[in-house]
Structure formats: structure tokens, C-alpha cells
């Protein structure tokens, strides 16, 4: 039975140079390790009650003598420094000092004793609090013992399940010439230009529109804009919006009925019907570039022509394939680890993680949304915290240390996509924060390798595009 894990791990997201989101783990010491140097006091009474789940109520009684001694010592020091009208410094009678400062000193001492005695008590009782406790003290009176209740959650006790119960289907992909052709078509699409046309808008066209959104006849906040480019069929707008534009010509206006999805980020709009008055300013069709020397030079190929370009495309696709295979495999391992471990997770940790996730999302949206509720992230936060606890215990139990060779390999892979790889490698090695992110990535993969050594692993053949979809389908743990 694992009672007191030495560290917890919370899962984070790390974006590599290829924009592939991977899970990164960063260590946080358990609360009990921070208390390990605190000596237990024998002059206090401690009782612990399990209220529900991981919640504990600890009642602590500190003798009056401990409080009185500290109060007396502080008042004595104040007597020598206090400045009161009618008395010379150092000559203030103790009775006056006690009357003037006694109550504030008593409460100051009580606060410090509560903090210290709580640390002593959890150390004495061998508890691992998750988060700060809720303190409920009885009335603080001169000459009385100090008694209070501390309500808090503890980290769960659990055993690491056997990895032999885990099943993983490892993707196997062969990159063919058709895959390269599709990739080149994608690159051409990225370099395409737009040519304005006079016909009605169709799928694949770009329209520039003005729109005004209303609900029950009233405009809603951030529901209107002008000069917005929209590519029909891209799915960049909510369902029904782009379909409503299809068939419109420049200069035409139209009202489109839509429904915001139930999981829409803005809670006040989620699941509700709305109307958008849309005006089309222009319609343009895509014009893709020819595959010539000018085109391939944009991708760093200056010699060897199209043949060399296709060879480079194949190398890049293979690198992406290797990374995606690792991501898909990792996702399965994380899913399996999550499913085979059944234990409660401290709600305080879930709440804290949900708040962080909401704040991160707001930052990613660059202030476009300031009403995101942490409740939207509760389910995902619970998963992250639970996986973090599991990975932490695996790391501790197997004494896994970061492999520096693997770290450098990851840096080299990420740097390979840049014009000057060596400059990128040096930047990572000289930037401690970024280097730590790669170290955490390497540690995570070492855990995955450890699991797969005992797991049942089978091969699953699939195409390149299917692999990419699988890799991106579960970008969060």
C-alpha cells in the first residue's frame, strides 16, 4: 500500500515546433514533504475524524501555557520599546503595556501558533493535506487553552495497478507517393491567393462579410463585425452560418437562423438560437500556385528541382508520422492508466486546476472572452489531477530519472524544422524554462516506455491522414 507518495505531478500542455500538443508533467512536492523537518510537539492534544471521502477534521488543543509564555515574552519586549504618552521609553509599566497591547498580541500569537501547531499535528498524524485547511477556532481568551478545528482533504492512498492489464494498438503507417501528393496540395493551398469573382459564393470560396447578431430581436455583445473574411466550408463559424452564405453574391443581404452549441464558451449564448443579418461585400475564388522553382524555393529547396522537393516532403512527413505515432500511443497509455486506477481525487486540487485552465484559455483567446467559468473545465481538470497523481507515483516507485540523451534528441527533432537548427538547439540549452519543458516531455515518454514494456502491444495499420486525425483528436490528457 502506497501511503505517502513523495511527489505529485500535474499534467500540462507543451506545444512543439510542429504545433503538436503533447502532455508535459511538472513536479510539485506533496504538502507532507514540506512538513518533514517540523518536529512534533507533545504538549498538545490532536484527534482526527474522517468526515467523508478524503476530507478530514482535525481537532487540536494547545495548552494555555504555550500561548501565555509567548505572549509574555512579546509583551516584555514591547515594554522596552513601546512609546506611550506620559512615559519615558522603557519605563512603561507592564500593566499598561498589557492593557494597551495584550489583546492584539494574544491574537497575533494565536494565529502563529495555529499555523505552527497545524504543521506539527499533520506531521505527528502522518497526514498529507491537499491544499490549505479551513481553520475554525474557538473563542480566544487570555489564560485559556487554544482549541480549533482544521478541515482539509488528504491525498489519496492507492496502489499502482499492474501494467500487464493495459492494451495498446501502435499505429503502423507507410508513406506512399499519394500521401506526398496530398501534402503538396495542402502546401499549395497554404500559398494560394484569392481572385474576386462576380458569381454566387460556393464551397471553398472566400467571402468578406459584415454581420449583426441578435437574440429575440436584441443585439448581443460581440455579435457584430465588419469586413470579416470567411472561407466557406472551413467550419470556422458556428454550424449553419457558412451554409447560409452559400449562394449569395456580392452586395446581397440575408438573415440566417443558427443555434449556438451547448458547449459554447460564452455561457450566456450556449445552446440558444440566434439570428444573423449578413451582408456579402465580395466573393473570391482560390488560385493555387504552380509547382515550379519559385514555389519549392519557399520551402528551402534550391537544387534538385521537384524530385528533391518531394524527397524533402517525404522526410518531413516521416518525422511527423513518428511524432504522431508517439502521441497516439501516449494517449492510449494515459487513457488506460486513468481507467484502471479507481480512487477519489481531492476536490480542492480539481478546483485549482479548473481555475488555471480557465485562465489559460482566456489568455489564449487574448481577452476576447472574459466570462469563462472554471466549472466548464471541472471534468478535464479531474482527469489531469488524477493522471498527475498516478504518474507521480509511477515515477517514485520506479525511481525514474530524466534521460539527458533523450532530452537532446527531442531538441534536435524540434530544431530540424527551422532554418538554423543549431541556433534553436543552443537557445533551448541556454533557456532553463524551455529546457525544463523538454525534460518533462522526456520524462513522460520514459514512463510510457516503462508501461509498454509490460503492456499488451499490437500493431494497427492505418494511413497518414488517419494517424494525424488520431493524434489531434485527444490533445489534452
C-alpha positions as CSV (number, residue, x, y, z in Angstrom):
1,X,0.0,0.0,0.0
2,X,1.4,3.4,-1.0
3,X,0.6,5.7,1.8
4,X,2.7,8.8,1.3
5,X,3.9,9.5,-2.3
6,X,6.8,11.8,-2.4
7,X,5.6,14.0,-5.2
8,X,2.6,14.9,-7.2
9,X,2.6,15.5,-10.9
10,X,0.2,17.8,-12.8
11,X,-0.2,17.4,-16.5
12,X,0.4,20.4,-18.7
13,X,0.4,21.2,-22.4
14,X,3.5,21.9,-24.3
15,X,3.5,23.0,-28.0
16,X,6.4,21.8,-30.0
17,X,7.8,23.4,-33.1
18,X,5.5,21.3,-35.3
19,X,2.5,22.6,-33.3
20,X,1.8,19.1,-31.9
21,X,0.4,19.3,-28.4
22,X,1.9,16.8,-26.0
23,X,1.5,16.1,-22.3
24,X,4.2,17.6,-20.1
25,X,4.5,16.7,-16.4
26,X,5.9,19.1,-13.8
27,X,6.7,18.0,-10.3
28,X,5.1,19.6,-7.2
29,X,6.1,18.4,-3.7
30,X,3.4,16.9,-1.6
31,X,2.5,19.0,1.4
32,X,3.7,16.4,3.8
33,X,7.3,16.7,2.4
34,X,7.3,20.3,3.3
35,X,6.5,19.4,6.9
36,X,9.0,16.6,7.2
37,X,11.5,18.9,9.0
38,X,9.0,20.0,11.6
39,X,9.4,18.4,15.0
40,X,6.2,17.1,16.6
41,X,5.2,18.7,19.9
42,X,3.9,16.6,22.7
43,X,2.3,19.4,24.6
44,X,-0.9,19.4,22.5
45,X,-3.8,17.1,22.0
46,X,-4.8,16.0,18.5
47,X,-7.7,14.0,17.3
48,X,-8.6,13.2,13.6
49,X,-12.0,12.3,12.2
50,X,-12.8,11.1,8.7
51,X,-15.9,13.1,7.7
52,X,-16.4,12.0,4.1
53,X,-14.2,10.7,1.4
54,X,-10.8,12.4,1.6
55,X,-12.0,15.1,4.0
56,X,-10.5,15.1,7.5
57,X,-11.5,17.1,10.5
58,X,-8.6,17.5,12.9
59,X,-9.2,19.0,16.4
60,X,-6.1,20.5,18.0
61,X,-5.9,21.7,21.6
62,X,-2.8,23.7,22.6
63,X,-2.1,24.2,26.3
64,X,-2.6,27.7,27.7
65,X,1.0,27.7,29.0
66,X,2.4,27.7,25.5
67,X,0.3,30.7,24.5
68,X,0.9,32.6,27.7
69,X,4.7,32.2,27.6
70,X,4.9,33.5,24.0
71,X,2.5,36.4,24.9
72,X,4.5,37.3,28.0
73,X,7.8,37.2,26.0
74,X,6.5,39.6,23.4
75,X,4.9,42.0,25.9
76,X,8.2,42.1,27.7
77,X,10.0,43.1,24.6
78,X,7.3,45.7,23.9
79,X,7.8,47.1,27.4
80,X,11.3,48.1,26.4
81,X,10.4,49.7,23.1
82,X,6.8,51.0,23.5
83,X,6.3,54.7,23.2
84,X,3.2,55.9,25.1
85,X,2.3,59.5,26.1
86,X,3.3,60.2,29.7
87,X,6.0,57.5,29.9
88,X,9.7,57.5,29.0
89,X,10.8,54.8,26.6
90,X,11.5,51.6,28.5
91,X,9.6,52.9,31.6
92,X,6.1,51.9,30.7
93,X,4.6,49.7,33.4
94,X,3.8,46.1,32.4
95,X,0.2,46.6,33.4
96,X,-0.2,49.5,30.9
97,X,1.6,47.5,28.2
98,X,-0.7,44.5,28.8
99,X,-3.8,46.7,28.7
100,X,-2.7,48.6,25.6
101,X,-1.2,45.7,23.6
102,X,-2.4,42.5,25.3
103,X,-5.4,41.7,23.1
104,X,-3.6,42.3,19.7
105,X,-0.5,40.3,20.8
106,X,-2.7,37.5,22.0
107,X,-4.4,37.2,18.6
108,X,-1.1,37.6,16.8
109,X,0.4,34.8,18.9
110,X,-2.7,32.6,18.4
111,X,-2.5,32.9,14.7
112,X,1.1,31.9,14.6
113,X,0.6,29.0,17.0
114,X,-2.3,27.7,14.9
115,X,-0.1,27.8,11.8
116,X,2.8,26.0,13.6
117,X,0.7,23.5,15.5
118,X,-1.2,22.5,12.4
119,X,2.1,21.6,10.7
120,X,3.2,19.8,13.8
121,X,-0.1,17.9,14.1
122,X,-0.2,16.7,10.4
123,X,3.4,15.6,10.8
124,X,2.6,13.8,14.0
125,X,-0.5,12.1,12.5
126,X,1.3,11.3,9.2
127,X,-1.2,13.1,7.1
128,X,-0.7,14.6,3.6
129,X,-3.0,17.6,3.3
130,X,-4.1,18.6,-0.2
131,X,-4.4,22.3,-0.2
132,X,-4.8,24.8,2.6
133,X,-7.0,23.9,5.6
134,X,-10.2,25.6,6.7
135,X,-9.5,26.8,10.3
136,X,-12.4,27.1,12.8
137,X,-11.0,28.3,16.2
138,X,-13.0,28.6,19.4
139,X,-13.0,31.9,21.2
140,X,-9.5,33.1,22.0
141,X,-9.4,34.2,25.7
142,X,-6.4,35.2,27.9
143,X,-5.5,32.3,30.2
144,X,-7.4,29.6,28.2
145,X,-6.1,26.8,26.1
146,X,-6.3,27.3,22.3
147,X,-8.6,24.9,20.6
148,X,-9.5,24.8,17.0
149,X,-10.7,22.5,14.2
150,X,-8.9,22.2,10.9
151,X,-10.9,20.8,7.9
152,X,-8.9,19.7,4.9
153,X,-8.6,17.0,2.3
154,X,-5.7,14.5,2.1
155,X,-4.0,12.9,-0.9
156,X,-5.5,9.5,-1.8
157,X,-3.8,6.2,-0.9
158,X,-3.6,3.9,-3.8
159,X,-1.6,1.1,-5.4
160,X,-0.2,1.3,-8.9
161,X,-2.1,-1.3,-11.0
162,X,-0.2,-3.9,-13.0
163,X,0.7,-2.6,-16.5
164,X,0.0,-6.1,-17.9
165,X,-3.7,-5.2,-17.9
166,X,-3.0,-2.4,-20.4
167,X,-3.6,-2.9,-24.1
168,X,-2.1,-0.6,-26.7
169,X,-2.6,-0.6,-30.5
170,X,0.5,1.0,-32.0
171,X,-0.1,2.7,-35.4
172,X,1.9,1.4,-38.4
173,X,2.0,3.8,-41.4
174,X,3.7,3.6,-44.8
175,X,4.0,6.9,-46.6
176,X,3.4,6.5,-50.3
177,X,3.5,8.8,-53.3
178,X,-0.2,9.5,-53.0
179,X,0.4,10.8,-49.5
180,X,3.1,13.1,-50.8
181,X,0.8,14.4,-53.5
182,X,-1.9,15.3,-50.9
183,X,0.7,17.0,-48.8
184,X,1.9,19.1,-51.7
185,X,-1.7,20.0,-52.5
186,X,-2.1,21.2,-48.9
187,X,1.1,23.3,-49.2
188,X,-0.3,24.8,-52.5
189,X,-3.5,25.7,-50.6
190,X,-1.5,27.4,-47.9
191,X,0.2,29.6,-50.6
192,X,-3.0,30.2,-52.6
193,X,-4.2,33.7,-53.5
194,X,-7.7,35.0,-53.9
195,X,-9.3,36.3,-57.1
196,X,-12.5,38.2,-56.9
197,X,-15.4,36.9,-58.9
198,X,-18.9,38.0,-59.8
199,X,-20.7,34.7,-59.3
200,X,-22.5,33.4,-56.3
201,X,-20.4,32.1,-53.4
202,X,-19.7,28.3,-53.3
203,X,-17.8,25.9,-51.1
204,X,-14.1,26.8,-51.0
205,X,-14.7,30.4,-51.8
206,X,-13.7,33.3,-49.6
207,X,-16.3,35.9,-48.8
208,X,-15.8,39.2,-47.0
209,X,-18.9,40.0,-44.9
210,X,-20.5,42.3,-42.4
211,X,-22.9,40.7,-39.8
212,X,-25.1,41.6,-36.9
213,X,-26.3,39.0,-34.4
214,X,-29.5,39.3,-32.4
215,X,-31.4,37.2,-29.9
216,X,-35.2,37.9,-29.6
217,X,-34.6,41.0,-31.7
218,X,-31.9,42.4,-29.4
219,X,-28.2,42.7,-30.4
220,X,-25.9,40.8,-28.1
221,X,-22.3,41.6,-27.0
222,X,-19.6,40.8,-29.5
223,X,-22.2,39.6,-32.0
224,X,-21.4,42.1,-34.8
225,X,-18.4,42.8,-37.0
226,X,-17.5,44.3,-40.4
227,X,-15.1,43.2,-43.1
228,X,-14.7,39.6,-41.8
229,X,-13.1,37.1,-44.3
230,X,-14.7,33.7,-44.2
231,X,-13.8,30.6,-46.2
232,X,-16.9,28.6,-46.9
233,X,-16.6,25.0,-45.8
234,X,-13.8,25.8,-43.4
235,X,-16.0,25.3,-40.3
236,X,-14.6,28.4,-38.7
237,X,-18.1,29.7,-37.8
238,X,-20.8,28.0,-35.8
239,X,-23.0,25.4,-37.6
240,X,-25.4,26.9,-40.1
241,X,-23.6,30.2,-40.5
242,X,-21.5,29.3,-43.5
243,X,-24.3,27.3,-45.1
244,X,-26.4,30.4,-45.0
245,X,-23.9,32.3,-47.0
246,X,-23.6,29.8,-49.8
247,X,-25.3,31.0,-53.0
248,X,-25.1,34.7,-52.1
249,X,-23.5,37.3,-54.4
250,X,-21.6,40.5,-53.5
251,X,-24.0,43.2,-52.4
252,X,-26.7,40.8,-51.2
253,X,-28.1,40.7,-47.6
254,X,-29.7,37.8,-45.8
255,X,-30.9,36.8,-42.4
256,X,-29.6,33.4,-41.2
257,X,-31.0,31.4,-38.2
258,X,-28.5,29.5,-36.2
259,X,-28.2,27.7,-32.8
260,X,-25.1,28.2,-30.6
261,X,-23.7,24.8,-29.5
262,X,-24.4,23.6,-26.0
263,X,-20.7,23.7,-25.1
264,X,-20.1,27.2,-26.5
265,X,-17.5,29.1,-24.4
266,X,-19.8,32.1,-23.7
267,X,-22.3,30.7,-21.2
268,X,-24.9,33.4,-21.9
269,X,-25.0,32.2,-25.6
270,X,-24.6,28.4,-25.2
271,X,-27.4,26.4,-26.6
272,X,-29.5,29.4,-27.6
273,X,-31.0,30.3,-31.0
274,X,-29.8,33.5,-32.7
275,X,-30.3,35.4,-36.0
276,X,-27.5,36.9,-38.1
277,X,-28.1,39.6,-40.7
278,X,-25.3,39.0,-43.2
279,X,-24.1,41.3,-46.0
280,X,-21.7,39.9,-48.5
281,X,-19.1,42.5,-49.6
282,X,-17.1,40.4,-52.0
283,X,-16.7,36.8,-53.3
284,X,-13.3,35.4,-54.3
285,X,-12.1,32.0,-55.6
286,X,-8.8,30.3,-54.7
287,X,-5.9,30.5,-57.1
288,X,-3.2,27.9,-56.3
289,X,0.4,28.4,-57.4
290,X,2.2,26.2,-59.9
291,X,4.8,23.7,-58.6
292,X,7.9,25.5,-60.0
293,X,11.3,26.6,-58.8
294,X,9.8,29.7,-57.2
295,X,7.3,27.7,-55.3
296,X,9.7,25.0,-54.0
297,X,12.3,27.6,-53.1
298,X,9.9,28.9,-50.4
299,X,10.5,25.6,-48.7
300,X,14.2,25.8,-48.8
301,X,14.8,23.6,-51.9
302,X,17.1,25.5,-54.2
303,X,18.7,22.5,-56.0
304,X,17.4,19.2,-57.4
305,X,14.0,20.6,-58.5
306,X,10.7,18.8,-57.9
307,X,12.4,15.5,-57.2
308,X,14.4,16.9,-54.3
309,X,11.3,18.8,-53.1
310,X,9.3,15.5,-53.0
311,X,12.1,13.8,-51.1
312,X,12.1,16.6,-48.5
313,X,8.3,16.3,-48.2
314,X,8.7,12.6,-47.5
315,X,11.3,13.2,-44.8
316,X,9.2,15.8,-43.1
317,X,6.1,13.5,-43.3
318,X,8.1,10.7,-41.8
319,X,9.2,12.9,-38.9
320,X,5.6,14.0,-38.3
321,X,4.5,10.4,-38.6
322,X,7.0,9.3,-35.9
323,X,5.8,12.1,-33.6
324,X,2.1,11.4,-34.2
325,X,2.7,7.7,-33.6
326,X,4.2,8.5,-30.2
327,X,1.3,10.9,-29.4
328,X,-1.4,8.3,-30.3
329,X,0.4,5.6,-28.3
330,X,0.8,8.0,-25.4
331,X,-2.9,8.9,-25.5
332,X,-3.8,5.3,-25.2
333,X,-1.4,4.7,-22.3
334,X,-2.8,7.7,-20.5
335,X,-6.4,6.5,-21.1
336,X,-5.6,3.1,-19.8
337,X,-3.8,4.3,-16.7
338,X,-6.7,6.6,-15.9
339,X,-9.3,3.8,-16.4
340,X,-7.5,1.1,-14.3
341,X,-7.0,3.2,-11.3
342,X,-10.0,3.9,-9.2
343,X,-9.6,6.4,-6.4
344,X,-11.0,9.7,-5.2
345,X,-9.3,12.9,-6.2
346,X,-9.1,15.9,-3.7
347,X,-11.8,18.4,-4.9
348,X,-9.5,21.3,-3.9
349,X,-6.9,20.2,-6.4
350,X,-9.6,19.8,-9.1
351,X,-10.9,23.3,-8.4
352,X,-7.4,24.8,-8.5
353,X,-6.7,23.1,-11.8
354,X,-10.0,24.2,-13.3
355,X,-9.3,27.8,-12.4
356,X,-5.8,27.5,-14.1
357,X,-7.4,26.0,-17.2
358,X,-10.0,28.8,-17.4
359,X,-7.3,31.5,-17.0
360,X,-5.1,29.8,-19.7
361,X,-8.0,29.7,-22.1
362,X,-8.7,33.4,-21.5
363,X,-5.1,34.2,-22.3
364,X,-5.2,32.1,-25.5
365,X,-8.3,34.0,-26.5
366,X,-6.4,37.2,-25.9
367,X,-9.1,38.9,-23.9
368,X,-11.9,38.0,-26.4
369,X,-13.7,36.1,-23.7
370,X,-13.7,37.1,-20.0
371,X,-16.7,35.1,-18.7
372,X,-15.3,31.6,-18.9
373,X,-16.3,29.7,-15.8
374,X,-13.9,27.2,-14.2
375,X,-16.9,24.8,-13.9
376,X,-16.6,24.3,-17.7
377,X,-13.2,22.6,-17.1
378,X,-14.1,20.5,-14.0
379,X,-14.2,17.2,-15.8
380,X,-11.0,17.7,-17.6
381,X,-9.3,19.1,-14.5
382,X,-10.3,15.9,-12.5
383,X,-8.7,13.8,-15.2
384,X,-5.5,15.9,-15.2
385,X,-5.1,15.8,-11.5
386,X,-5.8,12.1,-11.2
387,X,-3.3,11.2,-14.0
388,X,-0.8,13.5,-12.3
389,X,-1.1,11.6,-9.1
390,X,-0.7,8.3,-11.0
391,X,2.3,9.4,-13.0
392,X,3.9,10.8,-9.9
393,X,3.7,7.5,-8.1
394,X,5.0,5.6,-11.1
395,X,7.9,8.0,-11.2
396,X,8.6,7.5,-7.5
397,X,8.1,3.8,-7.4
398,X,10.4,3.1,-10.3
399,X,12.8,5.8,-9.5
400,X,12.7,7.3,-13.0
401,X,15.3,10.0,-13.7
402,X,15.3,12.2,-16.8
403,X,17.4,10.8,-19.6
404,X,19.6,13.7,-20.9
405,X,20.3,11.9,-24.2
406,X,16.5,11.7,-24.9
407,X,16.2,15.4,-24.0
408,X,18.8,16.4,-26.6
409,X,17.2,14.1,-29.2
410,X,13.8,15.9,-28.7
411,X,15.5,19.3,-29.0
412,X,17.2,18.2,-32.2
413,X,13.9,16.9,-33.7
414,X,12.2,20.2,-32.9
415,X,15.1,22.2,-34.2
416,X,15.1,20.3,-37.5
417,X,12.1,22.2,-38.8
418,X,13.9,25.6,-38.6
419,X,16.3,27.3,-41.0
420,X,19.2,27.2,-38.5
421,X,18.8,24.1,-36.3
422,X,21.9,24.7,-34.3
423,X,20.7,28.2,-33.2
424,X,17.5,26.6,-31.9
425,X,19.4,23.9,-30.1
426,X,21.6,26.4,-28.4
427,X,18.6,28.5,-27.4
428,X,16.9,25.6,-25.7
429,X,20.1,24.6,-23.8
430,X,20.5,28.2,-22.6
431,X,16.9,28.8,-21.7
432,X,16.2,26.9,-18.4
433,X,12.4,27.3,-18.5
434,X,12.1,26.0,-22.1
435,X,14.7,23.2,-21.3
436,X,12.6,22.1,-18.3
437,X,9.6,21.7,-20.6
438,X,11.6,19.3,-22.9
439,X,12.9,17.5,-19.8
440,X,9.4,16.9,-18.6
441,X,8.4,15.7,-22.1
442,X,11.3,13.2,-22.0
443,X,10.3,12.0,-18.5
444,X,6.8,11.5,-19.6
445,X,7.9,9.4,-22.6
446,X,10.1,7.3,-20.3
447,X,7.0,6.5,-18.2
448,X,5.1,5.5,-21.4
449,X,8.0,3.2,-22.4
450,X,8.0,1.6,-19.0
451,X,4.3,0.9,-19.2
452,X,4.5,-0.5,-22.7
453,X,7.3,-2.9,-21.7
454,X,4.7,-4.8,-19.7
455,X,1.5,-3.9,-21.6
456,X,0.0,-6.0,-24.5
457,X,1.0,-4.1,-27.6
458,X,-0.4,-4.8,-31.1
459,X,0.2,-3.2,-34.5
460,X,-2.6,-1.3,-36.2
461,X,-2.1,-0.4,-39.9
462,X,-3.5,3.0,-41.0
463,X,-3.0,5.8,-43.5
464,X,-1.1,9.0,-42.8
465,X,-4.1,11.3,-42.6
466,X,-5.9,8.9,-40.2
467,X,-2.9,8.9,-38.0
468,X,-2.8,12.7,-38.0
469,X,-6.5,12.8,-37.1
470,X,-6.0,10.3,-34.2
471,X,-3.0,12.3,-32.9
472,X,-5.0,15.5,-32.8
473,X,-8.3,14.0,-31.6
474,X,-7.1,14.0,-27.9
475,X,-4.9,16.9,-27.5
476,X,-5.5,17.0,-23.7
477,X,-5.0,14.3,-21.1
